[in-house]
Structures are given as structure tokens and as C-alpha cells.
Amino acid sequence: MLCYAGPASLARAQTSAEEQTRNTVNEISDNLIEIHDLKFSRGHRAIFDGLNLVIKRGQVTALMGPSGTGKTTLLRLITRQLIPEHGTIHVDGVDISTLNMSELYRLRQRFGMLFQNGALLTDLNVFENVAFPLREHTKLTNRLIRHVVLTKLHAVGLRGAADMMPAELSGGMARRVALARAMVMDPDILIYDEPFVGLDPISMGVIVRLVRRMNDALGITSVIVSHDVAEVSTVADCSFLISHGKVAASGSPDELRLAKSDLVRQFMHGMADGPVAFHFDAPGYEEQLLGRDAE
């Protein structure tokens, strides 16, 4: 198995600092992110209810599931933009709930983020969009910044677009510029939030190839949130299917496709009928339309 979401694999999340120190180097380095018994709600709606999962160092890990299961919320919890109600999240052996603000900001610099819509700054050209994190977080000279930015743009095939404005880019080009910006700080962890949405087949193929190539060439850990089962299956080492606040299934894409669970089969094969209903929970249709009890 390439990944496992059971409590046994997450026992280290509850060990003391002294016990962690006694762990072998291999044990410490295997799991980059560990989530144990995570609970989080919005209002009266439970998003996560005892979620357990492990993200392995150096792998491409996919977080999948029906809409509304909290996949993007999980990314916000991992980067501590949100605080869990219960449970622990460890990043490289550190419980992120114990970090002060300066420690948290240093930790976040180890993350690169490819936002769902690219989120390029519209008043800056391509070069300055990619250079922005370097200007904000480092004291590199303009000469070094130019070298780093052009290197990253070359890696995504857009060195020739350095002087273009975001409005002049196609959707696929904008996503590649956003990827160059996400990796300009040489992060340890690169997060992709729905990287394949709205792309034509050629652009999608380019992004899929870049995800795999960047992960392997740079030795980083990639986390992908996506609904696109076909594309995720070509790039992910390990996939977690999240539903009803927990991990419903985990394993390689091939293992999930062969799973016998009705929920997993419905999601992986795009079946209209199954445990996941099309309609969000609501009162009776006639009752709500008429504003009173149906007769």
C-alpha cells in the first residue's frame, strides 16, 4: 500500500516530544503531514468528524470527494488558516497548533499554493507576479530575482511571456504562471486546489505533466485537491476519498477503481445513482415552495 488512513499509522501524533526524538530518522521522514482525529464544523454542520490521514514525503497525494466534503477546508486547516475543534495536525513532526505567529509564518514559507483560479495580480505583468513572493519574503538583489524568476518561467514553458499582462494570457498559460509563482520559493510542499478546472485537453495535459515532473525533479511533496478522477489517476501516487467527515477509502488510483464500496464506485466511475445524492438536504419541495405544509 502506498498510503494508509487508519489510526495505527497515526499513533506518533499522540506521542510525547521525547518519544518522537527517539524515533528513527526513517520513521520521522516518511510522513510529512499527519492528521489525527480531526473534527471541524461550520455552524451546526460537521465538515470533519474524526478524520485520519497521512501524506507521505515525496509523493503526489490526491484529496478527492463529492462537492461539499471539505477538501479545500482541509487545505486551510493544514496551513492553519482555520483552527480545528479537536484533533491534531503535524507538519514534519511539528504540531502546528503549538506554533506562535512568527513560527507559523516560517512554516508557511515551506508551502507553495496553486489557487483554483490562478489568483494572478492583474496589475502586475507575468514576471512581477512570479517575483512577488521573492520581493516580499527575501532580500535577494534584483539580479538574483531576475535569474530565479526566469528559471521558474522556463520550467513551465513561459519564459517568453515574462512581459505579458494576466489579461493577455489564456487560461492554461495563467495556470502555468501561477504554478511558477507557487514554486518560486522552492517550497517543500506544493498544494494544488482544483488545478484542472476549466482547462482544454492540451492545457490539462501540460499541467498534469508539470505536476509529476516538478514533484520528482525537485523532490517535493505535492497535494492535489481535484474532482477530475481521470487526470488525478495518471499523476497521483496515493488518493484519499473523503466523505461524511472521514476517509471513505485510500490507496493508489487503481486500488480505488477496483474498490467494492458503493460510494467509491459511484465517485470513481461517475455514476449518477448511488449513496451520494444529487440534492443537498432540504425540507419538502412542495412545503418550501408553498411556504406551508403540503396538503
Long-range contacts (C-beta under 8 A, 24 or more apart in sequence): 1-251, 1-255, 2-56, 2-59, 2-237, 2-238, 2-251, 2-252, 3-53, 3-54, 3-55, 3-56, 3-59, 3-61, 3-237, 3-238, 3-239, 3-240, 3-250, 3-251, 4-54, 4-250, 5-52, 5-53, 5-54, 5-240, 5-247, 5-250, 6-52, 7-36, 7-37, 7-52, 9-54, 10-34, 10-35, 10-36, 10-52, 10-54, 12-90, 13-88, 13-90, 13-95, 14-88, 20-93, 28-93, 29-57, 30-56, 30-57, 31-55, 31-56, 31-57, 31-90, 32-56, 32-57, 32-91, 32-92, 32-188, 32-189, 32-221, 33-78, 33-89, 33-90, 33-91, 33-92, 33-189, 33-221, 33-223, 34-88, 34-89, 34-90, 35-78, 35-87, 35-88, 35-89, 35-90, 36-87, 36-88, 36-89, 36-90, 37-86, 37-87, 37-88, 38-77, 38-84, 38-86, 38-87, 38-88, 38-89, 39-84, 39-85, 39-86, 39-87, 39-245, 40-70, 40-73, 40-77, 40-82, 40-84, 40-85, 41-85, 46-245, 47-73, 47-245, 48-73, 48-74, 48-84, 48-87, 48-245, 48-246, 49-244, 49-245, 49-246, 50-87, 50-245, 50-246, 51-87, 51-242, 51-245, 51-246, 51-247, 52-246, 52-247, 53-240, 53-247, 53-250, 55-221, 55-223, 56-221, 56-237, 56-238, 57-221, 58-215, 58-219, 58-220, 58-221, 59-215, 59-221, 59-222, 59-237, 59-238, 60-211, 60-212, 60-215, 60-222, 60-224, 60-235, 60-236, 60-237, 60-238, 61-221, 61-222, 61-223, 61-224, 61-236, 61-237, 61-238, 61-239, 61-240, 62-223, 62-224, 62-225, 62-226, 62-232, 62-235, 62-236, 62-238, 62-239, 62-240, 62-253, 63-223, 63-224, 63-225, 63-226, 63-239, 63-240, 63-242, 64-225, 64-226, 64-227, 64-229, 64-232, 64-239, 64-240, 64-241, 64-242, 64-267, 65-241, 65-242, 65-243, 65-248, 65-267, 66-243, 66-267, 66-276, 67-227, 68-280, 69-242, 69-243, 69-244, 70-242, 70-245, 71-225, 71-242, 72-116, 72-193, 72-225, 74-225, 74-242, 75-191, 75-193, 75-223, 75-225, 78-191, 78-223, 79-108, 79-111, 79-113, 79-191, 80-104, 80-107, 80-108, 91-189, 92-188, 109-137, 109-185, 109-187, 110-187, 110-188, 110-189, 111-187, 111-188, 111-189, 111-190, 111-191, 112-182, 112-183, 112-184, 112-185, 112-187, 112-189, 112-190, 112-191, 113-182, 113-190, 113-191, 113-193, 114-175, 114-178, 114-179, 114-182, 114-190, 114-191, 114-192, 114-193, 114-195, 115-178, 115-193, 116-193, 116-194, 116-197, 118-166, 118-174, 118-175, 118-177, 118-178, 119-178, 120-166, 120-169, 120-174, 120-177, 120-178, 120-181, 121-166, 122-165, 122-166, 122-167, 124-166, 125-162, 125-163, 125-164, 125-165, 126-153, 126-158, 126-161, 126-162, 126-163, 126-164, 126-165, 126-166, 126-169, 126-177, 127-153, 127-162, 127-163, 129-166, 129-177, 129-178, 129-181, 130-177, 130-180, 130-181, 130-184, 131-184, 132-181, 133-181, 133-184, 133-185, 134-184, 134-185, 137-185, 138-185, 148-184, 149-180, 149-184, 152-180, 152-181, 152-183, 152-184, 153-177, 153-180, 155-180, 155-183, 155-210, 155-214, 156-180, 156-210, 157-206, 170-203, 171-198, 171-199, 171-200, 171-203, 172-199, 172-200, 172-202, 172-203, 172-204, 172-206, 172-207, 175-199, 175-203, 175-207, 176-206, 176-207, 176-210, 179-207, 179-210, 179-214, 183-214, 183-218, 183-220, 186-218, 187-220, 188-220, 188-221, 189-220, 189-221, 189-222, 189-223, 190-214, 190-215, 190-220, 190-221, 190-222, 190-223, 191-222, 191-223, 191-225, 192-222, 192-223, 192-224, 192-225, 192-226, 193-225, 194-225, 194-226, 194-227, 195-224, 195-226, 196-226, 196-228, 196-231, 197-228, 204-228, 204-231, 208-234, 208-235, 211-235, 229-253, 229-267, 229-268, 229-270, 233-257, 241-267, 241-268, 243-267, 243-276
